[in-house]
């Protein structure tokens, strides 16, 4: 909490004052006191000047100096994301819960240090300014960058002083954010790195469905290509014997209309399977995802959902099983705790290993005429016999 630090009383001398030698003066008893010369033009002027100096001394004494007291037991955390995304919300909630369970750390999340400008291009333009504002503050112990775009903005504005913890990134290595899985390359930065996650995803999807042309939607930015794991799918496609149908004309807003146009274009190009990546048009909190999934089912297109079994339950053919955000939250909270206890972020291990788990939807399989092999049914972690839409979000 900010404290009020008060100035000491200052004794001020009026113009014309010259200290006189202390002389004994008889007044019923002896006492020593300074004698002031009569250098004022009039008694009234002398009174006014003395009053002004006394008043100034009083005001100076009472005027507070507002400063932020850095109570080492309270850790203040700033936050920056490009815009709202359900995956960001769940990751940050898991991190906050795990960190809050550490009884030795008191936490504060100041509202004026929490920024989410929005995905629209005009709002994305504010991201560097907000990143700079956070990095120039002196009252934060940690700044969380949520998502690739936010982390890049923070690193571009990095002063090297406040630790930065990256979260919610598809692939920090492919995005060029870290040097490799063992070195962030920046002393005050760390994050979580999971090696080969997306290569494994495409391999599993192809092993089950045996598609010939995989459709991928993305925004044509460096971040958009990373979100779509484009490098991974392009690298593994020749090995597995399929081609990639790409549509990269989405804006950073990734609206429903843009995605529908993209899907139509990919269908015209002959896609026979579709990868559901982390797009705003596939965000349950902001769009009618069920309608897009129904459109793909009507076209008899097998789909793989990257971001958890909510999509599979709602109609995707298959995907990674429900992401248990607990372990991710624990991993990130441990990184933050290490920072708070004095570790240099760059020295903290980034490498995390997560075994992929699979979810499948039998109703969708029947509607598109697909039959899961018996071994897939045996090894799947979640099997949904019918499609169930998620409950509406409660604001």
Secondary structure, DSSP 8 states (H G I E B T S, - for coil): --EEEE--------TT------EEEESSSEEEE------SS-HHHHHHHHHHHHHHHHHHHH-EEEE----TTEEEEEEEESS--HHHHHHHHHHHHHHHT-TT-EEE--GGGEEE--SSHHHHTTHHHHHHHHHT-SS-SEEEEESHHHHHHHHHT--SSS-EEEES-S-TTTTTSSSBTTB-SSTTEE--B-TTHHHHHHHHHHHHH--SEEEEEEESSHHHHHHTTHHHHHHHHHHHT-EEEEEEEE-TT--HHHHHHHHHHHHHTT-SEEEE-S-GGG-TTTS-HHHHHHHHHHTT-EEEETT-HHHHHTT-SEEE----HHHHHHHHHHHHHHHHTT--GGGS--B------EEEEHHHHHHHT----HHHHHH-SEEESS---------
